[in-house]
Amino acid sequence: MTRTNEVLAYIVLAAVGILGPVFFENYIQQIAVLWIMVLMASTWDITGGQMGYNSLGNITFFGAGMYISAVVQISMGYDVAEYTAAFGAIKVDFTDTQYFTGIALGIIAGGIGAFLIAILFGTAVFGLRGPYFAIGTLGIAVAAGQFVGTIQYLGGGSGISMPVYPGGVDQRNVFFYILCFIITVISHIFLKWLYSTQFILAINAIRDDEDKAEAMGIKTGIYKVVAWSIAAFFMGLIGAVFGNMIGFIEPIEVAFPTATFGIFMVAMALLGGKGTLWGPILGAIVFHIIKETTWTLLLGWQWVALGTLIIINIVFFQQGIVGWLQEVKPEWFGLTVDSTSKKSEA
């Protein structure tokens, strides 16, 4: 993308991020989820697009960050086991200091915890390649949800009611919206910097030919684990925020939703154009708008509509939106097309 178009894109996104809650105050939570979608698609693309390892288990870090944050926040004022026991076991009343200190520490702990979990599992699953890697990571995500559901200390299958925000509903919505927006902006700034370093050359080499990359001296094992861990860190951060924004977490539908967010992040990156900085962002925006529209106007048929979109994308539109735009409007991306070759193709 040319410098001018990139600046224009940033202006538009900043306007949506800052003015969206002002003009669409009844849809603040939906716009907040949009930024979560952007982060999910962008971080999935680190391994799935840039490195060629299609993970179906990144949702594991989303749920891990959520539960780690919950434990940290609850422990600021109560024993976690008592808090997660049968309803009514204790009377819950967090002070403002306990709440805001807890959520700050919880978000940080969620990101770091997810990062460490990615390192732990990454050393094992990156021994797999192709579809075996995808199925292996999916297995981790499914197993994580089932495993957490058996831990009574974490509420088991009944879940955990998160500490209540000490303020009005409107103030609460704005608070969590700002957190989602800021974390997504930070993740984008970091990825933009990361993709300007030699790190991107190494993981692109792994995508193109891993065996040759190893033969050239690239420590592919380290790069693969680091790439996955970076994605995990940001997923842990946003998972911690999402759990508090929803107000209640449980293992299958909220913390480790492999059938929804776990698939959505892959679909969004493919729709926008994987392996690019802006593709996952554009794909997330388009996908989220379609999802919210079909959920409103096609209730009962929304999954059919989304499934149809994914099939069309995979079968007829594999290059994604950005890939298609590069073909029809190469000048927008600073690309030069040889007129001689175009005539020969014609």
Salt bridges, closest charged atoms under 4 A:
GLU6 OE1 - ARG3 NH1 3.79
GLU6 OE2 - LYS192 NZ 2.80
ASP208 OD1 - ARG207 NE 3.36
GLU210 OE2 - ARG129 NH2 3.42
GLU210 OE2 - LYS224 NZ 2.74
ASP211 OD1 - ARG129 NH1 3.36
GLU214 OE2 - ARG129 NH2 3.92
GLU292 OE2 - LYS291 NZ 2.85
